């Protein structure tokens, strides 16, 4: 993140329900902190999680997400 970037990018969690209905949940900075734990919880419940951009791994590694 740029030191001059005062408004972080919006991050959305796309959820597809068992009946095919899709919704997007807006994750604010507070939610992003708990995203790895939330994903782990979903996986323990045998809910498929797809992270095409490896965002969760970056959060766990505490890397800044750039570009």
C-alpha positions in Angstrom: 0.0 0.0 0.0 1.2 3.4 -0.8 1.9 5.7 2.1 -0.3 8.2 0.3 -3.2 5.8 -0.1 -5.8 7.0 2.4 -8.7 5.0 1.2 -8.0 1.2 1.0 -9.5 -0.8 -1.9 -12.8 -2.5 -1.3 -12.6 -6.3 -0.9 -15.7 -8.4 -1.4 -16.3 -12.0 -0.5 -18.5 -13.7 -3.2 -20.8 -16.3 -1.7 -22.6 -18.9 -3.8 -25.4 -20.5 -1.8 -26.4 -24.2 -2.3 -29.4 -23.1 -4.4 -27.1 -21.1 -6.8 -28.0 -17.7 -5.4 -24.9 -15.5 -5.3 -24.2 -12.5 -3.0 -21.2 -10.3 -2.3 -20.2 -9.3 1.2 -18.2 -6.2 1.6 -15.2 -6.8 3.9 -14.0 -3.8 5.7 -10.5 -3.6 7.4 -11.8 -5.2 10.6 -13.3 -8.1 8.7 -10.1 -8.6 6.8 -8.3 -9.2 10.1 -10.5 -12.2 10.8 -10.8 -13.6 7.3 -8.2 -16.4 7.7 -10.0 -17.7 10.8 -13.4 -17.4 9.0 -12.1 -19.3 6.0 -10.7 -22.0 8.3 -14.1 -22.3 10.0 -15.9 -22.7 6.7 -13.4 -25.4 5.6 -13.9 -27.3 8.9 -17.7 -27.2 8.1 -16.8 -28.8 4.7 -17.8 -25.7 2.8 -15.7 -25.2 -0.4 -13.6 -22.1 -0.4 -11.9 -20.8 -3.5 -9.2 -18.1 -3.2 -8.0 -17.6 -6.7 -5.8 -14.7 -5.7 -4.3 -16.3 -2.5 -5.5 -13.3 -0.4 -5.8 -15.5 2.7 -2.2 -16.7 2.4 -1.0 -13.2 2.1 -3.0 -12.1 5.1 -1.6 -15.0 7.2 2.0 -14.1 6.0 1.1 -10.4 6.9 2.2 -9.3 3.5 0.8 -6.1 2.1 -1.4 -6.6 -0.9 -0.1 -4.4 -3.7 -1.5 -3.9 -7.2 
